[in-house]
Amino acid sequence: MPKDEIKKLLENSKKVLEQDHNNFENSIKQNLKEYKKKTLDQI
């Protein structure tokens, strides 16, 4: 496999991982927001 192909695959993998990380982070933030709201509603 030529170096260029490996480089391209690595860059694509990095982009996918960053996107997954951002999605995961946003999901956690959203869940936390909902939990806070539920807790405040109960009080």
HELIX and SHEET records of a PDB file:
HELIX    1   1 LYS A    3  GLN A   42  1                                  40    
END                                                                             
